[in-house]
Amino acid sequence: MAVSKLVLNTRDLTDVFFDESRLMGIMAPLKDYQFCWQLNSVLGMDFRNNYELEIELIRKNRKYFFSVYSYNEPTGSLCHYIYKNQFDGEYLLPEFKHLDYLWLLKGDTINAEVMQQLNTSIRLINGVQLVLELATHKIVNKENLVF
């Protein structure tokens, strides 16, 4: 008797997760708590480490943990998530090894003007070297960002 193996198709789940979302990559060689503290100070936000959303990946028979900071805007449904892209030599998105952080905005429509203003504000933070918007449909390992 043959044993059938069920395979979970995560493509649809991933597509729904990224529906109407925007993603930025940030190069800032700062500790995650320092970076978020500066964001909170400069942008007037309240990013907090969300331990419930921490991402655990198993690679090379070892567990790697990627912190996720979150902030929900009080006047709407827009949620902001900042992912630490590197942990102990491994990357959440290996195709973006040069990026230290990933900033996901989801839950509401975000227009290009808002993204440009956010991009400009982030660049004002001491230690930020690069900020760029990433096209989610082109990311190879985007299922790693789904919580």
N, C-alpha and C positions, 0 to 999 in steps of 0.2 A: 504494500500500500504506500503510495507516494504521499509525502507530507507537503502540503502547500504552504507557501510562505507569503504572507501579506506584506506589502510595501506601502508605507504611508506616502502619499503624494503631497509634498509640502509646497508645490508650485502655486496652487490656488490660494493657500493660506498666506503665502508670502506676497502674492499680488494684492490681496485684500488688505494686508497690513500696510503696504506702501501706497495704497490708493489715496490720492490727494495729499501726499506728504512731500516734504522737501528735505534734502540732506546736504549738509556742508561738511567739508573736511578742514581741519585746523591743525597747523603745525605750530606747536607751542611747547617747548621742552620744559614744562613746569609740572610740579606735582598736581594731581587731579584736584585735591582740596584747595590748593592755592589758585589754580586756574578758575575754579567755580567761585571762590571768594571774590576774585577780581571781577568776574562777570556780574556777580551780585552787586558789587560796589559801583561799577561803571554803568550797567544797564538797569539797575533798580529791580532786579529779579530776585528770586529766592530759591536758587538751586539747592537741593539737598540730596545726599547720597541715599539712593533707594535700594536698600539691601534685598528687597523682595524681587527686584528686577535684575539683580546681578546675574551675569551670563557665565555659565560654566561650560567649558569645552574640554573634551578629552582628546588629547593628541599624544602620540608616543607613550601610551600607557601612563599618562600623567594628567592631572586635572589643572586647568588654567581658569582663573577667575577674572572677569572683566567688569569693573564697576560701572554703574549707570546712575547718573544724577538726573533728577527730574524737577520740572517746574510747570505748574498748571496756571495759566493766566486767569486771574480772578474775574475778568469781565467777559469771558467767552469760553469757547471749548478748545482753544488751541493749547496743546501740550508740547513742551520742549523736553528733549532727552539728550543728554551728553554721555557718550560712550567713551571709555578709555580704550584706545585701540591696541595697546600693548600690555602684556603681562609676562614678565620673566622670560623674555626672548621670543614669545609667540604673539601672533597678531590676530585680532578679531576679524579683520579684513586683510588677509595677506597681500592682496593686490595693491594695497595702499600703505606699505610699510613706512613711507615717509611722513604719514599723518599721525599725530599724537591723539587727536580727538575727532569724534564724529558727532555732529549736532543734527538730530532729527526733529523736525517740526511736523506735527500731525494733529488731526482732529478738526481742522478748519481749513478753508482755502487761504493760501498765502500768495499774495501777488508779488510780482518782480520788484516793485518799489520797496516793499517791506523787507524783502530779502537783501536788497542793495543797502538799505539803511542799517540793517543788522550786521551785514558784512563790514561796512564802514566802522561801526561802533566796536566790533570785535577787534579790528586792526589797531584801535587806540590802546588796547591793553598791553602793558609792558610785558615783553617776552613772546608775543604772537608774531610769528614770522610769515605765515601764509594762511589765507582763508579763501576757499573756493567752493563753489556749488558742485555737487556730484549728481549725475543723472542716475537715478535708482535703477532704471531698466538696464543699465550697462554694467552694474556691479555683479561680479561672479558669485561671491559668497554672501549675498545679502540675507540669506536665511539665518545667518549667524546673528543678525540684529533683531530678529523677531523674538519677543519675550512673551 
